[in-house]
């Protein structure tokens, strides 16, 4: 009886953790990715589309792969933030990395990629992370623009550096490496591989010319 109670109690704690961390990641009121809407609905009359690939890994605690749930984009003109829902990685390698195809639709202007937030569930332990990319880009009118490749690698924190996530809950954040870890973020141009990958995954892009303007940190 006591064993059953403990099991039920553990499951309830796990479920409550999922709910609270989902709130932490900002899962409510988010925008879908531009290319995950209904086929044929990509319109460039009032908005432009930015494309980039994102790869996340956890070198510090390899069993806890950073699974991205949302990405924030901030307008440098108005300061307003839009958060986009990330549903699933395009590819993944166990205990190595996740790769995502990111597409954001926004009015022409200058923007900054803000916080990337997500989870690392492992059995009854769930680590959570939230870390800014801090890269700027510009979208011209009526355009589809390739913005580059973002690499985020979690490693052990050095004094004075920003943590990958909160220190609470202590056990979850400690074993996942986000309480005493930080992300190294780098931007690169992988357009030769990335643009064909986007076009293969989203055939609608074949109707559009994709220009290139790599974002900068």
Order of alpha helices (4+ residues) and beta strands (2+ residues): alpha-beta-beta-beta-beta-beta-beta-beta-beta-alpha-beta-alpha-beta
